[in-house]
Amino acid sequence: MDAVITWVDGSDPAHQQKLSKHLSNYDSMPESATATRFADNGEIEYAVMSLVLFAPWVDNIYIVTDQQIPHFYRNLTDQSLLDKIKIIDHQVLFSGYADALPVFNSLSIEALLWNIPDLSDDFIYLNDDMMLIRPVPVSAFRTDEEYVFKGKLRRKSGLKLYSRLKKLWSRSTNRRVSYRGLQEKCADLVGCDNYFLDLPHCPHILNRSALEEFFCVNLHLLRATIGHKFRHPEQVWSVSLFCHKTLSNGLARIDNSFKTLNIKADRYNLKKVQRILCSADAKPESYFLCVQSLDMADAECHDFIASWRAHRLFADSR
């Protein structure tokens, strides 16, 4: 089983020039185009090396990026790592769909992960702000009988009286794409009428063949998703689609035994960050860490997170 990580270095002048060119078509900055969405704080090295150390059953690690190469990769000398880690450019990912390039949002990119050459049928997908923090068994994602998803089943907001009235009364032109809204939309598309699976920010298992089949049958959804440079309400989230479709077919179960520690670095103070990270040792059920917006953390929080992350990963590797 392989792993796929999406990554971008927002400080790259070539990326900034490309981004600026397409932002000029907008009257205001799209929320999904803010700088923190593209910021690189060296997370990709921790995401990759945590897979190497804590998930040795992963065969290949694919880094999906747009004409960029991570700094840590340039400095690798270990041939076994160079053989294991593979850079997949957007030109390769969008083979057959190059007219959609460039894109600047994860929904467009994730919709074509199945197009990676030689990718294993089942694979683990994670963002570059995620890492494993202790040895993770394959059973955290899959058994011989079924897939294992994380999250909670929640009642759709459209079924609640307050939400229905709010929708009727509201005439807002806000085009924001909400995390919940994406998941409810995906549940609708696969026939989940009353509930949706609310997924946490953590690594997920996906299936290449299932995604390819779904989008080939529903080519209009694929085109609607990859056709937007930035996040848009017409897009769908392939991760949520796969999870809902697989659950509805009885091929998966929900199991939250393998938990994720989540830090919103732009909102949490040092005390809260310390409490969350120090709980990693005390809570052996915590297997994953997601640190969002590290670039926006204050200096103390940033340094503490960076130090803890490095110690956790490289101290455990000795």
Stockholm file with secondary structure:
# STOCKHOLM 1.0

chainA/1-318         MDAVITWVDGSDPAHQQKLSKHLSNYDSMPESATATRFADNGEIEYAVMSLVLFAPWVDNIYIVTDQQIPHFYRNLTDQSLLDKIKIIDHQVLFSGYADALPVFNSLSIEALLWNIPDLSDDFIYLNDDMMLIRPVPVSAFRTDEEYVFKGKLRRKSGLKLYSRLKKLWSRSTNRRVSYRGLQEKCADLVGCDNYFLDLPHCPHILNRSALEEFFCVNLHLLRATIGHKFRHPEQVWSVSLFCHKTLSNGLARIDNSFKTLNIKADRYNLKKVQRILCSADAKPESYFLCVQSLDMADAECHDFIASWRAHRLFADSR
#=GR chainA/1-318 SS CEEEEECCCTTCHHHHHHHHHHHTTCSSCCGGGSGGGTCCSSHHHHHHHHHHHHCTTCCCEEEEESSCCCHHHHTCCCHHHHHHEEEEEHHHHTTTCGGGCCCCSHHHHHTTGGGSTTCCSEEEEEETTEEECSCCCGGGTBCSSCEEECSEEEECGGGSHHHHHHHHHCCCCCCCCCHHHHHHHHHHHTTCCSEEEECCSSCEEEEHHHHHHHHHHTHHHHHHHHTCSSCCTTCCCHHHHHHHHHHHTTCEEECCSSEEEEEETTTCCHHHHHHHHHHHHHCTTEEEEEEECGGGSCHHHHHHHHHHHHIIIIIHTC
#=GC SS_cons         CEEEEECCCTTCHHHHHHHHHHHTTCSSCCGGGSGGGTCCSSHHHHHHHHHHHHCTTCCCEEEEESSCCCHHHHTCCCHHHHHHEEEEEHHHHTTTCGGGCCCCSHHHHHTTGGGSTTCCSEEEEEETTEEECSCCCGGGTBCSSCEEECSEEEECGGGSHHHHHHHHHCCCCCCCCCHHHHHHHHHHHTTCCSEEEECCSSCEEEEHHHHHHHHHHTHHHHHHHHTCSSCCTTCCCHHHHHHHHHHHTTCEEECCSSEEEEEETTTCCHHHHHHHHHHHHHCTTEEEEEEECGGGSCHHHHHHHHHHHHIIIIIHTC
//
